Amino acid sequence: MKFGIIVFPGSNCDRDMMHALQDDLQQEVVMLWHKDRDLSMFSQDDCIVLPGGFSYGDYLRCGALARFSPMMEQVIKFANDGGKVLGVCNGFQILCESGLLPGVLLQNDHQKFVCKNVHIKSEGKTNLIGHNVGEKVLKIPVAHGEGRYFADAATMEQINANNQVVFRYCNEAGEIHINSNPNGAINNIAGICNKDRNVFGMMPHPERACSEALSNTDGRSILQAFTYMN
């Protein structure tokens, strides 16, 4: 299978994701410029990745401008046709702005940029990431100023009914508590998927936890989940 990584003006985690997938997981990677419109080289078994960063400088609202990039038209079609899509941090914001995922990412409740390791745990095995991660508590870095996931009551009811929560912030023991929430996200949500379970978004950066040189490979099980979809 192949991974396509979209590069927006302001992306700064595209190379991190490339090295994690290509060097650590030995996967084929194709870099995609945001102004291109061609995803014909990718099949429904492949995966398109929207990496972290500050697309268009976050000058309007995180992900709001990137959502209109020509490549995003193709990503939306790719996802609606059943293709696999992963958005990390700014990529998660873009997926919400594009309507591929419900809810929004708001400014952190403490109004500060947060950059540190956090712990997350899978909500269950009803999606491919949760199935691969299992019950293990993962230590994954976050780096964001607008990572507070929020959805209104009606949307949250649908998300919970459809088991769309993928990860929640927790402590090292796996206990979900507000003290383990780095940004004030509703219900400690760190990542979600769509109802069809082919579009995934998360604020923590699994690509930054894939290298033995960094003494943390917890992110591998998240990215590896997409390699088992053939």
Contacts in CASP RR format, 6 or more apart in sequence:
PFRMAT RR
TARGET T0000
AUTHOR 0000-0000-0000
METHOD contacts of the structure
MODEL  1
MKFGIIVFPGSNCDRDMMHALQDDLQQEVVMLWHKDRDLSMFSQDDCIVL
PGGFSYGDYLRCGALARFSPMMEQVIKFANDGGKVLGVCNGFQILCESGL
LPGVLLQNDHQKFVCKNVHIKSEGKTNLIGHNVGEKVLKIPVAHGEGRYF
ADAATMEQINANNQVVFRYCNEAGEIHINSNPNGAINNIAGICNKDRNVF
GMMPHPERACSEALSNTDGRSILQAFTYMN
1 27 0 8 1.000
1 28 0 8 1.000
1 43 0 8 1.000
1 45 0 8 1.000
1 46 0 8 1.000
1 47 0 8 1.000
1 226 0 8 1.000
1 227 0 8 1.000
1 229 0 8 1.000
1 230 0 8 1.000
2 27 0 8 1.000
2 28 0 8 1.000
2 29 0 8 1.000
2 30 0 8 1.000
2 41 0 8 1.000
2 42 0 8 1.000
2 46 0 8 1.000
2 47 0 8 1.000
3 21 0 8 1.000
3 27 0 8 1.000
3 28 0 8 1.000
3 29 0 8 1.000
3 30 0 8 1.000
3 46 0 8 1.000
3 47 0 8 1.000
3 48 0 8 1.000
3 49 0 8 1.000
3 226 0 8 1.000
4 29 0 8 1.000
4 30 0 8 1.000
4 31 0 8 1.000
4 32 0 8 1.000
4 42 0 8 1.000
4 46 0 8 1.000
4 47 0 8 1.000
4 48 0 8 1.000
4 49 0 8 1.000
5 14 0 8 1.000
5 17 0 8 1.000
5 18 0 8 1.000
5 21 0 8 1.000
5 29 0 8 1.000
5 30 0 8 1.000
5 31 0 8 1.000
5 32 0 8 1.000
5 48 0 8 1.000
5 49 0 8 1.000
5 51 0 8 1.000
6 14 0 8 1.000
6 32 0 8 1.000
6 33 0 8 1.000
6 34 0 8 1.000
6 48 0 8 1.000
6 49 0 8 1.000
6 50 0 8 1.000
6 51 0 8 1.000
6 69 0 8 1.000
6 71 0 8 1.000
6 75 0 8 1.000
7 14 0 8 1.000
7 31 0 8 1.000
7 32 0 8 1.000
7 33 0 8 1.000
7 34 0 8 1.000
7 51 0 8 1.000
8 34 0 8 1.000
8 55 0 8 1.000
8 56 0 8 1.000
8 66 0 8 1.000
8 69 0 8 1.000
8 90 0 8 1.000
8 94 0 8 1.000
9 34 0 8 1.000
9 55 0 8 1.000
9 56 0 8 1.000
9 57 0 8 1.000
10 53 0 8 1.000
10 54 0 8 1.000
10 55 0 8 1.000
10 56 0 8 1.000
10 57 0 8 1.000
11 51 0 8 1.000
11 52 0 8 1.000
11 53 0 8 1.000
11 54 0 8 1.000
11 55 0 8 1.000
11 90 0 8 1.000
12 52 0 8 1.000
12 53 0 8 1.000
12 54 0 8 1.000
13 51 0 8 1.000
13 52 0 8 1.000
13 53 0 8 1.000
13 88 0 8 1.000
13 89 0 8 1.000
13 90 0 8 1.000
13 205 0 8 1.000
13 207 0 8 1.000
13 208 0 8 1.000
14 31 0 8 1.000
14 51 0 8 1.000
14 52 0 8 1.000
16 51 0 8 1.000
16 205 0 8 1.000
16 207 0 8 1.000
16 208 0 8 1.000
17 49 0 8 1.000
17 51 0 8 1.000
17 52 0 8 1.000
17 88 0 8 1.000
17 207 0 8 1.000
18 29 0 8 1.000
18 31 0 8 1.000
19 207 0 8 1.000
19 211 0 8 1.000
20 206 0 8 1.000
20 207 0 8 1.000
20 208 0 8 1.000
20 210 0 8 1.000
20 211 0 8 1.000
20 223 0 8 1.000
21 27 0 8 1.000
21 29 0 8 1.000
21 49 0 8 1.000
21 207 0 8 1.000
21 223 0 8 1.000
22 28 0 8 1.000
22 29 0 8 1.000
24 210 0 8 1.000
24 211 0 8 1.000
24 217 0 8 1.000
24 220 0 8 1.000
25 210 0 8 1.000
25 220 0 8 1.000
25 223 0 8 1.000
25 224 0 8 1.000
25 227 0 8 1.000
27 227 0 8 1.000
30 41 0 8 1.000
30 42 0 8 1.000
32 39 0 8 1.000
32 48 0 8 1.000
32 71 0 8 1.000
33 71 0 8 1.000
34 66 0 8 1.000
34 69 0 8 1.000
34 70 0 8 1.000
34 71 0 8 1.000
34 72 0 8 1.000
35 69 0 8 1.000
35 70 0 8 1.000
35 71 0 8 1.000
36 70 0 8 1.000
36 71 0 8 1.000
37 70 0 8 1.000
37 71 0 8 1.000
37 73 0 8 1.000
37 74 0 8 1.000
38 74 0 8 1.000
39 48 0 8 1.000
39 71 0 8 1.000
39 74 0 8 1.000
39 75 0 8 1.000
39 77 0 8 1.000
39 78 0 8 1.000
42 48 0 8 1.000
42 78 0 8 1.000
44 81 0 8 1.000
44 82 0 8 1.000
44 83 0 8 1.000
44 84 0 8 1.000
45 84 0 8 1.000
45 229 0 8 1.000
45 230 0 8 1.000
46 83 0 8 1.000
46 84 0 8 1.000
47 83 0 8 1.000
47 84 0 8 1.000
47 85 0 8 1.000
47 86 0 8 1.000
47 226 0 8 1.000
47 229 0 8 1.000
48 75 0 8 1.000
48 78 0 8 1.000
48 79 0 8 1.000
48 83 0 8 1.000
48 84 0 8 1.000
48 85 0 8 1.000
48 86 0 8 1.000
49 85 0 8 1.000
49 86 0 8 1.000
49 87 0 8 1.000
49 88 0 8 1.000
50 75 0 8 1.000
50 85 0 8 1.000
50 86 0 8 1.000
50 87 0 8 1.000
50 88 0 8 1.000
50 90 0 8 1.000
50 91 0 8 1.000
50 92 0 8 1.000
50 94 0 8 1.000
50 95 0 8 1.000
51 87 0 8 1.000
51 88 0 8 1.000
51 89 0 8 1.000
51 90 0 8 1.000
51 91 0 8 1.000
51 207 0 8 1.000
52 87 0 8 1.000
52 88 0 8 1.000
52 89 0 8 1.000
52 90 0 8 1.000
52 91 0 8 1.000
52 205 0 8 1.000
53 89 0 8 1.000
53 90 0 8 1.000
53 91 0 8 1.000
54 62 0 8 1.000
54 90 0 8 1.000
55 62 0 8 1.000
55 63 0 8 1.000
55 65 0 8 1.000
55 66 0 8 1.000
55 90 0 8 1.000
55 91 0 8 1.000
55 94 0 8 1.000
56 63 0 8 1.000
56 65 0 8 1.000
56 66 0 8 1.000
58 90 0 8 1.000
58 146 0 8 1.000
59 65 0 8 1.000
61 97 0 8 1.000
62 90 0 8 1.000
62 93 0 8 1.000
62 97 0 8 1.000
62 105 0 8 1.000
62 146 0 8 1.000
63 90 0 8 1.000
63 91 0 8 1.000
63 93 0 8 1.000
63 94 0 8 1.000
63 97 0 8 1.000
64 97 0 8 1.000
66 72 0 8 1.000
66 90 0 8 1.000
66 91 0 8 1.000
66 94 0 8 1.000
66 97 0 8 1.000
67 94 0 8 1.000
67 97 0 8 1.000
67 98 0 8 1.000
72 94 0 8 1.000
72 98 0 8 1.000
75 85 0 8 1.000
75 98 0 8 1.000
75 100 0 8 1.000
76 98 0 8 1.000
76 100 0 8 1.000
78 85 0 8 1.000
79 85 0 8 1.000
79 100 0 8 1.000
79 194 0 8 1.000
79 198 0 8 1.000
79 199 0 8 1.000
82 196 0 8 1.000
82 198 0 8 1.000
83 198 0 8 1.000
84 198 0 8 1.000
84 199 0 8 1.000
84 200 0 8 1.000
84 226 0 8 1.000
84 229 0 8 1.000
85 95 0 8 1.000
85 100 0 8 1.000
85 198 0 8 1.000
85 199 0 8 1.000
85 200 0 8 1.000
86 200 0 8 1.000
86 201 0 8 1.000
86 226 0 8 1.000
87 94 0 8 1.000
87 95 0 8 1.000
87 200 0 8 1.000
87 201 0 8 1.000
87 202 0 8 1.000
88 201 0 8 1.000
88 202 0 8 1.000
88 203 0 8 1.000
88 204 0 8 1.000
88 205 0 8 1.000
88 206 0 8 1.000
88 207 0 8 1.000
89 142 0 8 1.000
89 143 0 8 1.000
89 144 0 8 1.000
89 147 0 8 1.000
89 202 0 8 1.000
89 203 0 8 1.000
89 204 0 8 1.000
89 205 0 8 1.000
90 144 0 8 1.000
91 201 0 8 1.000
92 101 0 8 1.000
92 105 0 8 1.000
92 191 0 8 1.000
92 201 0 8 1.000
92 202 0 8 1.000
92 203 0 8 1.000
93 105 0 8 1.000
93 146 0 8 1.000
93 147 0 8 1.000
95 101 0 8 1.000
95 199 0 8 1.000
95 201 0 8 1.000
96 102 0 8 1.000
96 103 0 8 1.000
96 104 0 8 1.000
96 105 0 8 1.000
97 104 0 8 1.000
100 194 0 8 1.000
100 199 0 8 1.000
101 192 0 8 1.000
101 193 0 8 1.000
101 194 0 8 1.000
101 199 0 8 1.000
101 201 0 8 1.000
102 151 0 8 1.000
102 155 0 8 1.000
102 158 0 8 1.000
102 159 0 8 1.000
102 164 0 8 1.000
102 192 0 8 1.000
102 194 0 8 1.000
103 149 0 8 1.000
103 150 0 8 1.000
103 151 0 8 1.000
103 155 0 8 1.000
104 149 0 8 1.000
104 150 0 8 1.000
104 151 0 8 1.000
105 146 0 8 1.000
105 147 0 8 1.000
105 148 0 8 1.000
105 149 0 8 1.000
105 150 0 8 1.000
105 203 0 8 1.000
106 146 0 8 1.000
106 147 0 8 1.000
106 148 0 8 1.000
106 149 0 8 1.000
106 150 0 8 1.000
107 145 0 8 1.000
107 146 0 8 1.000
107 147 0 8 1.000
107 148 0 8 1.000
108 114 0 8 1.000
108 144 0 8 1.000
108 145 0 8 1.000
108 146 0 8 1.000
108 147 0 8 1.000
108 148 0 8 1.000
108 182 0 8 1.000
108 183 0 8 1.000
108 184 0 8 1.000
109 148 0 8 1.000
109 183 0 8 1.000
109 184 0 8 1.000
110 183 0 8 1.000
112 145 0 8 1.000
113 143 0 8 1.000
113 144 0 8 1.000
113 145 0 8 1.000
114 142 0 8 1.000
114 143 0 8 1.000
114 144 0 8 1.000
114 145 0 8 1.000
114 182 0 8 1.000
114 183 0 8 1.000
115 141 0 8 1.000
115 142 0 8 1.000
115 143 0 8 1.000
116 141 0 8 1.000
116 142 0 8 1.000
116 182 0 8 1.000
117 139 0 8 1.000
117 140 0 8 1.000
117 141 0 8 1.000
117 142 0 8 1.000
117 216 0 8 1.000
118 139 0 8 1.000
118 140 0 8 1.000
118 141 0 8 1.000
118 142 0 8 1.000
118 169 0 8 1.000
118 180 0 8 1.000
118 182 0 8 1.000
118 190 0 8 1.000
118 204 0 8 1.000
119 137 0 8 1.000
119 138 0 8 1.000
119 139 0 8 1.000
119 140 0 8 1.000
119 169 0 8 1.000
119 170 0 8 1.000
119 171 0 8 1.000
119 172 0 8 1.000
119 174 0 8 1.000
119 180 0 8 1.000
120 137 0 8 1.000
120 138 0 8 1.000
120 140 0 8 1.000
120 167 0 8 1.000
120 168 0 8 1.000
120 169 0 8 1.000
120 170 0 8 1.000
120 190 0 8 1.000
120 204 0 8 1.000
121 135 0 8 1.000
121 136 0 8 1.000
121 137 0 8 1.000
121 138 0 8 1.000
121 167 0 8 1.000
121 168 0 8 1.000
121 170 0 8 1.000
121 174 0 8 1.000
121 176 0 8 1.000
122 129 0 8 1.000
122 130 0 8 1.000
122 133 0 8 1.000
122 134 0 8 1.000
122 135 0 8 1.000
122 136 0 8 1.000
122 166 0 8 1.000
122 167 0 8 1.000
123 130 0 8 1.000
123 163 0 8 1.000
123 165 0 8 1.000
123 166 0 8 1.000
123 167 0 8 1.000
123 168 0 8 1.000
124 130 0 8 1.000
124 134 0 8 1.000
124 163 0 8 1.000
125 131 0 8 1.000
125 134 0 8 1.000
126 163 0 8 1.000
126 197 0 8 1.000
127 163 0 8 1.000
127 166 0 8 1.000
127 193 0 8 1.000
127 197 0 8 1.000
127 200 0 8 1.000
128 197 0 8 1.000
128 225 0 8 1.000
128 226 0 8 1.000
128 228 0 8 1.000
128 229 0 8 1.000
129 166 0 8 1.000
129 167 0 8 1.000
129 193 0 8 1.000
129 200 0 8 1.000
129 222 0 8 1.000
129 225 0 8 1.000
130 166 0 8 1.000
130 225 0 8 1.000
131 225 0 8 1.000
132 221 0 8 1.000
132 222 0 8 1.000
132 224 0 8 1.000
132 225 0 8 1.000
132 228 0 8 1.000
133 221 0 8 1.000
133 222 0 8 1.000
133 225 0 8 1.000
136 218 0 8 1.000
136 221 0 8 1.000
137 170 0 8 1.000
137 172 0 8 1.000
137 173 0 8 1.000
137 174 0 8 1.000
138 209 0 8 1.000
138 218 0 8 1.000
138 219 0 8 1.000
138 221 0 8 1.000
138 222 0 8 1.000
139 172 0 8 1.000
139 209 0 8 1.000
139 216 0 8 1.000
139 218 0 8 1.000
140 204 0 8 1.000
140 205 0 8 1.000
140 206 0 8 1.000
140 208 0 8 1.000
140 209 0 8 1.000
140 218 0 8 1.000
140 219 0 8 1.000
140 222 0 8 1.000
141 204 0 8 1.000
141 205 0 8 1.000
141 208 0 8 1.000
141 209 0 8 1.000
142 182 0 8 1.000
142 183 0 8 1.000
142 203 0 8 1.000
142 204 0 8 1.000
142 205 0 8 1.000
143 205 0 8 1.000
144 183 0 8 1.000
144 203 0 8 1.000
145 183 0 8 1.000
147 183 0 8 1.000
147 185 0 8 1.000
147 203 0 8 1.000
148 183 0 8 1.000
148 184 0 8 1.000
148 185 0 8 1.000
148 186 0 8 1.000
149 183 0 8 1.000
149 185 0 8 1.000
149 186 0 8 1.000
149 189 0 8 1.000
149 190 0 8 1.000
149 191 0 8 1.000
149 192 0 8 1.000
149 203 0 8 1.000
150 185 0 8 1.000
150 186 0 8 1.000
151 159 0 8 1.000
151 186 0 8 1.000
156 186 0 8 1.000
156 187 0 8 1.000
158 164 0 8 1.000
159 165 0 8 1.000
159 192 0 8 1.000
162 195 0 8 1.000
164 192 0 8 1.000
164 193 0 8 1.000
164 194 0 8 1.000
164 195 0 8 1.000
165 187 0 8 1.000
165 189 0 8 1.000
165 191 0 8 1.000
165 192 0 8 1.000
166 190 0 8 1.000
166 191 0 8 1.000
166 192 0 8 1.000
166 193 0 8 1.000
166 200 0 8 1.000
166 201 0 8 1.000
166 202 0 8 1.000
167 189 0 8 1.000
167 190 0 8 1.000
167 191 0 8 1.000
167 202 0 8 1.000
167 204 0 8 1.000
168 176 0 8 1.000
168 187 0 8 1.000
168 188 0 8 1.000
168 189 0 8 1.000
168 190 0 8 1.000
169 176 0 8 1.000
169 180 0 8 1.000
169 181 0 8 1.000
169 182 0 8 1.000
169 185 0 8 1.000
169 188 0 8 1.000
169 189 0 8 1.000
169 190 0 8 1.000
170 176 0 8 1.000
170 177 0 8 1.000
170 180 0 8 1.000
170 188 0 8 1.000
171 177 0 8 1.000
171 179 0 8 1.000
171 180 0 8 1.000
176 188 0 8 1.000
177 188 0 8 1.000
178 184 0 8 1.000
178 188 0 8 1.000
180 188 0 8 1.000
181 188 0 8 1.000
183 203 0 8 1.000
185 203 0 8 1.000
190 202 0 8 1.000
190 203 0 8 1.000
190 204 0 8 1.000
191 200 0 8 1.000
191 201 0 8 1.000
191 202 0 8 1.000
191 203 0 8 1.000
192 200 0 8 1.000
192 201 0 8 1.000
192 202 0 8 1.000
193 199 0 8 1.000
193 200 0 8 1.000
193 201 0 8 1.000
202 222 0 8 1.000
206 218 0 8 1.000
206 219 0 8 1.000
206 220 0 8 1.000
206 222 0 8 1.000
206 223 0 8 1.000
207 219 0 8 1.000
207 223 0 8 1.000
208 214 0 8 1.000
209 216 0 8 1.000
209 217 0 8 1.000
209 218 0 8 1.000
209 219 0 8 1.000
209 220 0 8 1.000
210 217 0 8 1.000
210 219 0 8 1.000
210 220 0 8 1.000
210 223 0 8 1.000
211 217 0 8 1.000
END
